[in-house]
Amino acid sequence: MLIHKIEKTHFSPSEAIIVDYILKKGLQIEKMTIAQIAQETYTSPPLLVRIAKKLGYDGYNEFKNDYIKELKYLYMNQQVDANIPFVVNDDMMHIAYNLCILERETIQDTYALVDHDQLQKAVRLLRDCQHIDIYGRTQHIDIARSFQNRMYILQRHVQLCSLSDELDSTYLLSDSSHCAITISYSGHAPSIQRLIHVLKKKQTPIIAITNIEENDLSMMADVTLKMSSRELIYTKIADYATSLSIKYLLDLLYSCIFLFTIRKI
């Protein structure tokens, strides 16, 4: 996501002043011109264009449109900040309430991102393949264990493969009889890039579970299921929303496959 790119991009001191201003103003910059922002930050318009180009855009207006669109998604119907759902002065019951609201909002957000055709295609791929492999970071694999255990009930074997600097050797054995569920919030980590290129060469169908932006994983995958994407990579205190969103999507896949199985029987 654009917010993640901003977090990771190195800016000069003058550029950093503008970026900090844009982040603080948020949706207010929608009605501001490039000249107004330059005046407010005591900088110059060409610096805003340079910032946009560092982030992969041809010009500032293109960057601003995507930034505003992303902010509206991040803050739409959100009562609790997914990154910092409680503060140091909150008592235990306030924390309990905020987490309850956050989980409800996360499920609703994830449901709203579900595309019928993509879900249907994912279920068909999992139904028709002989082997299911799930790739993800350690914390994502821990969530996927529940899916693995449930699939055993349907007599379907699921292999869990942890992504690290050294990929699990499972991907080397993959072929068109396998289906890979690949979980990655960013969708462009080096380990993900290596994995998906190998899987494509081996003609393994890929189901991506990733954030709402177009990234390396979603562009290469056969199917993309979008997780709630309101957490920032570097400023969140825990992956509350991400973990819950991934679990919901895996629960959804299992439920659809289960329904197909009993209907077939």
C-alpha positions in Angstrom: 0.0 0.0 0.0 1.0 3.6 -0.5 1.3 4.3 3.2 3.7 1.3 3.5 5.8 2.7 0.6 6.0 6.1 2.4 7.1 4.4 5.6 10.0 2.6 3.8 11.1 5.3 1.4 14.1 7.5 2.2 13.5 11.2 1.8 15.8 14.2 2.0 15.3 16.6 5.0 13.3 19.0 2.8 11.2 16.2 1.4 10.6 14.7 4.8 9.1 18.0 6.0 6.5 17.8 3.2 5.8 14.1 3.8 5.3 14.7 7.5 2.9 17.6 6.7 0.9 15.5 4.2 0.6 12.6 6.7 -0.5 15.0 9.5 -3.1 16.8 7.3 -4.5 13.5 5.9 -7.7 14.0 3.9 -7.4 17.8 4.2 -4.9 17.8 1.3 -7.6 16.8 -1.1 -8.6 20.4 -1.5 -5.1 21.9 -1.4 -3.0 22.7 -4.4 0.6 21.8 -4.8 1.5 25.5 -4.4 -0.5 25.8 -1.1 1.3 22.8 0.4 4.7 24.2 -0.7 3.8 27.5 0.9 2.7 25.9 4.1 5.9 23.9 4.4 8.2 26.7 3.3 9.4 24.5 0.4 8.9 24.5 -3.4 6.4 22.7 -5.8 9.1 20.7 -7.6 9.9 18.9 -4.3 6.3 17.5 -4.2 6.8 16.2 -7.8 10.1 14.6 -6.7 8.4 12.9 -3.8 5.7 11.5 -6.1 8.3 10.2 -8.5 10.2 8.5 -5.6 6.9 6.7 -4.8 6.5 5.5 -8.4 4.2 8.2 -9.8 4.6 10.4 -12.9 3.3 13.5 -11.1 1.9 14.8 -7.8 -1.8 14.8 -8.7 -1.6 11.0 -9.5 0.0 10.4 -6.1 -2.5 12.6 -4.3 -5.5 10.8 -5.9 -4.2 7.4 -4.8 -3.3 8.7 -1.3 -6.8 10.2 -0.7 -8.4 7.0 -2.0 -6.3 4.9 0.4 -7.0 7.2 3.4 -10.7 7.0 2.8 -10.5 3.3 2.8 -8.4 3.2 6.0 -10.7 5.5 7.9 -14.1 4.4 6.5 -16.4 3.2 9.3 -13.5 2.8 11.6 -14.1 3.4 15.3 -10.8 1.9 16.5 -7.3 2.4 15.1 -6.1 -1.1 13.9 -2.5 -0.1 14.6 -2.9 1.3 18.1 -6.3 0.1 19.4 -5.6 1.3 23.0 -3.4 3.8 24.8 -1.4 3.7 28.0 -4.2 5.3 30.1 -6.9 2.9 29.1 -8.2 0.5 31.8 -8.7 -3.2 31.1 -12.4 -3.0 30.3 -11.8 -0.2 27.8 -9.1 -2.3 26.1 -11.6 -5.2 26.1 -14.3 -3.0 24.4 -11.9 -1.6 21.8 -10.6 -5.1 20.8 -14.2 -6.2 20.5 -15.0 -3.3 18.2 -11.7 -3.8 16.2 -12.5 -7.5 15.6 -16.0 -6.7 14.4 -14.8 -4.0 12.1 -12.0 -6.3 10.7 -14.5 -9.0 9.9 -16.9 -6.6 8.2 -14.0 -5.0 6.2 -12.8 -8.4 5.1 -16.2 -9.5 4.1 -16.7 -6.3 2.1 -13.5 -7.1 0.1 -14.6 -10.6 -0.8 -15.2 -10.9 -4.6 -17.7 -13.7 -5.5 -15.9 -14.7 -8.7 -12.4 -14.8 -7.1 -13.8 -16.8 -4.2 -15.5 -19.3 -6.5 -12.3 -19.7 -8.6 -10.3 -20.3 -5.4 -12.7 -23.0 -4.2 -12.6 -24.7 -7.6 -8.8 -24.7 -7.6 -8.7 -26.2 -4.1 -11.4 -28.7 -5.0 -9.7 -30.0 -8.1 -6.0 -30.1 -7.0 -4.4 -33.2 -5.5 -2.1 -31.3 -3.0 -2.6 -28.1 -1.1 0.4 -26.1 0.1 0.2 -23.0 2.3 3.1 -20.6 2.3 3.5 -17.8 4.8 5.5 -16.3 7.6 5.6 -18.2 10.9 2.7 -16.2 12.4 0.6 -16.9 9.3 1.4 -20.6 9.3 0.2 -20.8 13.0 -3.1 -19.4 11.9 -3.3 -21.8 9.0 -3.0 -24.9 11.3 -6.7 -24.7 12.0 -7.4 -24.8 8.3 -5.0 -27.8 8.0 -6.7 -29.7 10.8 -10.2 -29.1 9.4 -9.2 -30.2 6.0 -8.1 -33.6 7.4 -11.8 -34.1 8.3 -12.4 -34.0 4.5 -9.5 -36.3 3.9 -7.5 -33.6 2.3 -3.8 -33.2 3.1 -2.5 -29.7 3.6 1.2 -29.0 3.7 2.3 -25.9 5.7 5.5 -24.2 4.5 7.1 -21.4 6.4 8.6 -18.6 4.4 12.0 -17.3 5.5 15.2 -16.3 3.8 15.6 -20.0 3.0 12.4 -21.3 1.5 10.9 -24.6 2.6 11.9 -27.2 0.1 8.2 -28.1 -0.5 8.0 -25.7 -3.4 10.7 -27.7 -5.3 8.3 -30.6 -5.4 5.3 -28.6 -6.6 3.7 -29.0 -10.0 0.3 -28.5 -11.7 -1.3 -31.1 -9.4 -0.6 -28.8 -6.4 -2.4 -25.6 -5.4 -0.5 -23.0 -3.4 -2.2 -20.6 -1.0 0.4 -17.9 -0.4 -0.2 -15.5 2.4 1.7 -12.2 2.5 0.5 -8.8 3.8 3.0 -6.8 1.7 3.0 -9.1 -1.3 6.5 -8.1 -2.4 9.0 -9.5 0.0 12.1 -11.1 -1.6 11.1 -14.6 -0.4 7.6 -14.1 -2.0 9.1 -13.0 -5.3 11.4 -16.1 -5.4 8.6 -18.4 -4.5 6.0 -17.2 -7.0 8.5 -17.2 -9.9 9.3 -20.8 -9.1 5.7 -21.8 -8.7 4.7 -20.2 -12.0 7.5 -22.1 -13.8 6.2 -25.3 -12.3 2.6 -24.4 -13.4 1.3 -24.5 -9.9 -2.0 -22.5 -9.4 -1.5 -19.7 -6.8 -4.2 -18.3 -4.5 -2.9 -15.1 -3.0 -4.1 -13.7 0.4 -2.7 -10.2 0.5 -3.6 -6.6 1.0 -5.8 -4.5 -1.3 -3.0 -2.9 -3.4 -1.7 -4.4 -6.7 1.6 -6.0 -5.7 4.0 -8.7 -7.0 2.0 -11.5 -5.5 -1.4 -10.4 -6.6 -0.2 -9.7 -10.2 1.3 -13.2 -10.5 -1.4 -15.1 -8.7 -4.3 -16.9 -10.4 -6.7 -15.8 -7.7 -6.5 -13.0 -5.1 -8.4 -12.9 -1.8 -8.0 -9.5 -0.2 -7.4 -9.2 3.5 -8.2 -6.2 5.7 -5.4 -3.7 5.0 -5.7 -1.1 7.7 -2.5 -2.0 9.6 0.8 -0.2 9.0 3.8 -2.4 8.7 6.1 -0.5 11.1 3.8 1.4 13.5 1.3 -1.2 14.6 1.7 -2.7 18.1 0.5 -6.1 17.0 -1.2 -7.7 13.9 -4.6 -8.0 15.5 -6.5 -7.2 12.3 -4.3 -9.0 9.9 -4.4 -12.3 11.9 -8.2 -12.1 12.2 -8.6 -11.3 8.5 -6.5 -14.2 7.4 -8.3 -16.6 9.7 -11.7 -15.4 8.3 -10.6 -16.0 4.7 -9.3 -19.5 5.5 -12.4 -20.3 7.5 -14.4 -19.1 4.4 -12.4 -21.4 2.1 -12.9 -24.4 4.3 -16.6 -23.7 4.7 -17.1 -23.5 0.9 -15.1 -26.7 0.3 -17.0 -28.5 3.1 -20.3 -27.5 1.6 -19.2 -28.7 -1.9 -18.0 -32.0 -0.4 -21.3 -32.9 1.4 -23.3 -31.9 -1.6 -21.3 -34.2 -3.7 -21.8 -37.0 -1.3 
